[in-house]
Amino acid sequence: MKVVKNKNIDESRYTAITLGNFDGIHLGHRKLISSIKQYAEKYSLKSIVFSFFPHPKTFFNSEGFQTIFSCYEKERIIEELGIDELVQFPFTKDFANKEPEDFADFIFNNLKCKVLVVGEDYCFGKNRKGDFNLLKEIGDRKGAEVIKILSVMDNGIRVSSTRIRRCIEERNFIETQRLLGSPYFILGKVTEGRKIGRKIDFPTANIVAPDYKLLPDDGVYLTKTIYNGNIYKSITNIGKNPTVGGKKKTVETYIIGLSADLYGKEIKVLFYGFIRNEQKFVSVDELKNQISKDIECAFKMF
């Protein structure tokens, strides 16, 4: 899959495009992506997911806004869904002030869009003045088909990134997985930590997540870890490791049954449940005993 991260886009092939932030790649987003894949195959078009980075809410009174998946994680998910190209268009204040008609012209002209698929509530352009009706009107003039996809409902409530964020914050990973269509995960390369886990016979794989990625609250979690195509049971601690004087928030995973050197290697940690809150123990031995109990608890939960 080709990934484009600049403003200078000029496609040589006719395209089928879907527009959106695609924060969580949830069931609603997957429905949009599936639609453009079908149209691309039907009309021999190039399939494009057109998104933005950073998330537009960063510019609209949402300081500290965090996304469900990082930019890199989003790329990997969309690639797995079989899309030809992902555009991570640079979102700036100048772009936020772009008139809807100008943005629509850019999509239909520069990207040679012949089929455009959007959600029923999609809005765009300065002050969010653009909507489906405007896209349809401009599309008709350009000889392009503009299609509106209805929201995916779950228990009578629309599936949305806002709803999924709340599930993650509440540590409800069962509902998170149902709404996403796959488990919530953290993907990244293993970095060197303080090696405290190794000293107490529980070596952990540490991932540094981007500041803008939404992480569950500090605690110990039931997880599975994918490395080199294999899936392992694991437990993951998110927090500052207060027992050993930690100051920085980390994501540390103890992978059960794997002793390989993972430094610099990519792992994917999938979240399935909550075990306990992070605690400060009186001693390292007490911490070690608790980790043994956490692993025992994880096996029971699995």
Helices and strands as residue ranges (DSSP letters): E 2-4, E 15-19, H 27-43, E 46-53, G 56-59, H 71-80, E 85-90, H 93-96, H 100-105, I 106-110, E 113-119, G 126-128, H 132-142, E 145-149, E 153-154, E 157-158, H 161-169, H 173-180, E 185-191, H 196-199, E 205-207, E 219-227, E 230-239, G 242-244, E 250-255, E 266-276, H 284-301
